[in-house]
Amino acid sequence: MSQGQKMLESAQALIRKTAESMKLGEEVINRLIEPEFVHEFAFAVMMDPKNDENTSSTQATKKFKVFKGWRIQHNSALGPYKGGIRFHPETTREEVQALATLMTIKCAVAGLPFGGAKGGVAVDPKTLSESELQRLSQEYVKKIAHLIGEDIDVPAPDVNTNSKIIAWMIDEYEKIKGSKSPATFTGKPISMGGSLGRTEATGAGGVIILKALLEKLSSKFKVQSSKLTVAVQGFGNVGYHFAKLAAEAGFKVVAVSDSKGGIIKINPKSEILTSKQILNSNDQEEKVKELKNRQFKNLLDQLGQLEIRNLLLPLDIPLIAECKKAKGTLAGCYCAGGVCDLKGGQTISNEELLELPVDILVPAALENVINEKNMKKIKAKIIVEMANGPITQEAYEYLTEKGVIIVPDVLANAGGVTVSYLEWVQNKMRYYWTEEEVNEKLERMMKRAFEVIWKKSALKKIPLKQAAFEVAIERIISALQ
């Protein structure tokens, strides 16, 4: 079964299970599950001219390549469809449909007047030149131009798309329509009507939700946020900004990773290195060296959250970002306390990051990374789903039964679509707020969304994810009547 199919089945099963617990009929459940429109199409893109052995440099051949694309509009009960466009080689119809379904729930959870949609193209954008990527974006828009509009369907960036790609799409869309329509797309460059605060919004929203959760759990988590350890899997836009803002809020971000792996930094002065008596050397640097030579993994397996706080140094996230930009990888970017050096640096795999005994785990990269293979090795007490669908249904049920608090993606990463809504409102008003005003509105809206879900969770004694889906379904059903 493909990852997309698994993700779709999981989303649909959760909607069905929640709806059945709410005593909703089969026809209503079908309206919640089935997409209103599925648009699937192929389109040709002219590739850059390439010279071959049989042509001169002045007669380079032009070739076209065919790509498959989708725009799936799931539900419009609450308002215009809303959802990003992703470019990824493993994008499938099932994945796009799953994400469109989750967008319907997410918009309802956040209290936004939007329905859910998603778009995608099966392509590896890293293999394309910038001119090829631009033409791909333009040809995709030609296929969906008649499907979208500021009061019909409002696309945005998603995986491997960004404000530059959205700018190309807007230009092409406005050429087709013959008029300006900034509110048809969100995630635009500021110069084209984009909103201040949009870049950081998803990560910022996640940190707002985490802080709100910890306020509710203050009696259970008596340790201050400055003592809570955090590991973030994924160092793209979402993961980076979550890690940066969490560190600024006082959390101890001790591990981050990208697609190639992760990094941590060991405190050479930690008393644990001595108290565990795992080495005989009196030289702390030698201890660190030995730890890096694979005794480290064994040590981690023996430690709890309290000891990890003393063993691992809080990472300097902005410096790591600068280092990665220069190096092209996180490996070697062992930055802490304003300094980047190899002393105490340790590379770990993405799998090892997920299994660290930290307080808070933040999967912010891909779907299904926590699954039946590793669910029993997860040690974090709180998981904040910043990626879409990072936990499979089986793993979710197992971890919930074990008492792990899971902040669902439809709430945790709703900051992005919330500021997209604020961008849409600004475009329609032709009036723009300051970044401070946008951030204030984001915080207020995210806290309000959390409060509703927390109250339902506490009242019915159900997990946050089930509470979030119940809130969303209640709002959608109310709009359908």
Buried (B, 14 or more C-beta within 10 A) or exposed (E): EEBBBBBBBBBBEBBBBBBEBBEBEEEBBEBBBEBBBBBEEEBEBBBEEEEEEEEEEEEEEEEEEEBBBBBBBBBBBBBBBBBBBBBBEEBBBBBBBBBBBBBBBBBBBBBBBBBBBBBBBBBEBEEBEEEBBBBBBBBBBBBBBEBBBBEBBBBBBBBBBEBBBBBBBBBBBBEEBEEEBBBBBBBBBEEBBBBBBBBBBBBBBBBBBBBBBBEBEEEEBEBEBEBBBBBBBBBBBBBBBBBBBBBEEEBBBBBBBBEEBBBBBBBBEBEBBEEBEBBEEEEBEEBBBBBBEEBBEEBBEEBEBBBBBBBBBBBBBBBBBBBBEEEEBBBBBBBBEEEBEEBBBBBBEBBBBBBBBBBBBBBBBBBBBBBEEEBEEBBBBBBBBBBBBBBBBEBBEBBBEEEBBBBBBBBBBBBBBBBBBBBBBBBEEEEBBEEEEBBEBBBEBBBEBBEBBBEBBEEEEBBBBBBBBBBBBBBBBEBEE
